[in-house]
Amino acid sequence: MVQKLVKGGYLYFVTDWLPYAEFGMEQLCATPGLKNRYEGYAPHQEWRPETRFEQKGIDANRVINEMMFERI
């Protein structure tokens, strides 16, 4: 996947399932060629539309975790 991104391109990953978020963070941090743009999880990005899946997570009182990794 990293090879498909141009330098400066990014991967934005959002989930309401904590084990998935933790696994994603672990894997993305360990991926050569990617750098986390934030210390840990990313703050909510205003440009990102909310999905119906996200709303289901919010309705179930789950935390929405967002990650943003950039190709270096």
DRENPAFI-874050 format. One record per residue (C-alpha): residue number from 1; residue in one letter; chain; x, y, z. Coordinates in steps of 0.05 Angstrom, whole numbers, plus 32768, in hexadecimal, padded with zeros to 4 digits. Layout:
REM residues N
> num; residu; chaine; xx; yy; zz
> NUM; a; A; X; Y; Z
...
END
This chain:
REM residues 72
> num; residu; chaine; xx; yy; zz
> 1; m; A; 8000; 8000; 8000
> 2; v; A; 8038; 8030; 8012
> 3; q; A; 8056; 8027; 7FCC
> 4; k; A; 8015; 8040; 7FAE
> 5; l; A; 8017; 8081; 7FD5
> 6; v; A; 803D; 80BC; 7FB9
> 7; k; A; 806D; 80DE; 7FEA
> 8; g; A; 8042; 810B; 8016
> 9; g; A; 8005; 80E1; 8007
> 10; y; A; 7FDE; 80C9; 8044
> 11; l; A; 7FB5; 8091; 805F
> 12; y; A; 7F7C; 80A5; 808C
> 13; f; A; 7F5E; 806E; 80B7
> 14; v; A; 7F21; 8074; 80E4
> 15; t; A; 7F01; 8040; 8110
> 16; d; A; 7ED4; 803B; 814C
> 17; w; A; 7EED; 7FF6; 815F
> 18; l; A; 7F27; 7FFE; 8191
> 19; p; A; 7F4A; 7FBB; 8184
> 20; y; A; 7F4A; 7FCC; 8139
> 21; a; A; 7F65; 8012; 8148
> 22; e; A; 7F9C; 7FF7; 8174
> 23; f; A; 7FAF; 7FC3; 813F
> 24; g; A; 7FAD; 7FF7; 8108
> 25; m; A; 7FD9; 8027; 812F
> 26; e; A; 800B; 7FF0; 813F
> 27; q; A; 800F; 7FD9; 80F7
> 28; l; A; 8012; 801E; 80D7
> 29; c; A; 8048; 8035; 8108
> 30; a; A; 8071; 7FF8; 80F5
> 31; t; A; 8069; 8003; 80AA
> 32; p; A; 80A9; 801D; 8089
> 33; g; A; 809C; 805B; 805F
> 34; l; A; 8062; 8074; 808A
> 35; k; A; 8063; 80AA; 80C0
> 36; n; A; 802B; 80BB; 80F0
> 37; r; A; 8019; 8104; 80E8
> 38; y; A; 8004; 8107; 8131
> 39; e; A; 801B; 80EE; 8174
> 40; g; A; 7FEC; 80B2; 8179
> 41; y; A; 7FA6; 80B9; 815E
> 42; a; A; 7F93; 80F3; 8131
> 43; p; A; 7F60; 8128; 8146
> 44; h; A; 7F1F; 8128; 811F
> 45; q; A; 7F29; 8148; 80DB
> 46; e; A; 7EF2; 817A; 80C9
> 47; w; A; 7EF9; 8168; 807E
> 48; r; A; 7EE8; 811F; 808B
> 49; p; A; 7E9E; 810F; 8083
> 50; e; A; 7E7D; 80E6; 80BA
> 51; t; A; 7E64; 80A3; 80A2
> 52; r; A; 7E27; 807C; 80B8
> 53; f; A; 7E57; 8047; 80D5
> 54; e; A; 7E78; 807D; 80FF
> 55; q; A; 7E35; 8094; 8118
> 56; k; A; 7E25; 804D; 812D
> 57; g; A; 7E65; 804C; 8156
> 58; i; A; 7E54; 808F; 8175
> 59; d; A; 7E0D; 8076; 8185
> 60; a; A; 7E2D; 803A; 81A7
> 61; n; A; 7E59; 8068; 81D1
> 62; r; A; 7E99; 8051; 81B0
> 63; v; A; 7ED5; 807F; 81A6
> 64; i; A; 7EE6; 8090; 815E
> 65; n; A; 7F30; 8087; 8152
> 66; e; A; 7F51; 80AA; 8117
> 67; m; A; 7F96; 809F; 80FB
> 68; m; A; 7FBB; 80C5; 80C5
> 69; f; A; 7FFC; 80AA; 80A8
> 70; e; A; 8025; 80CB; 8072
> 71; r; A; 8055; 80AC; 8040
> 72; i; A; 809B; 80C6; 804B
END
